[in-house]
Amino acid sequence: SITKERTEVILQGTSSLDPNDPAAVWEEYDFKCKPGDLKRRPCLISPYHYRLDWLMWFAAFQTYEQNEWIIHLAGKLLAQEEETLSLLATNPFAGREAP
């Protein structure tokens, strides 16, 4: 069965020197097929799927301690590792300093 509500893990970064500042602007990393923007057309690649996007769905059912790979993913995004960024639809920090 499928749940009626969908909890999502959203990864964001900020260029603010103080991430706790209420004025800090947080920018979201978009995934290729993970649901997000309601105005974006759904991604259909049947019978296959994007593994990272699929794992993000299941990560929302547990804590980050049960999905340690998310911590590693966040570290690679902070380092702007090109191989990791190629798995995403957009990098909000492209051409700018790392978050």
C-alpha positions, 0 to 999 in steps of 0.5 A: 500500500501507499501512504496517503500523505507524503513526507519529503526530505528537502536539502537546502543550502545558504550563502549567509555567513550566519545560517541562524539569521532569520534573514538568511536565504535558503535555496533548495537543491532540485532532484531530477524525478523527486516530487517537488515543484507542483508546476513541473511536469512529472518525471516518467522513465518507466520501467526505471527510476532514479535511485537517489530520488527513490531513496530520498522518499524512503529516507523521509520515513526514518531519521538521518541516523538510520540513513547515514548516506544523507550526511555523506550526500550533504557533505558532497553537496557542500563541497560542490562535488561535480559527480554528486551534483550531476545526480541532481536537476539543479544546483542553486549555487552553480557559478557561486561560492559553495554554501 
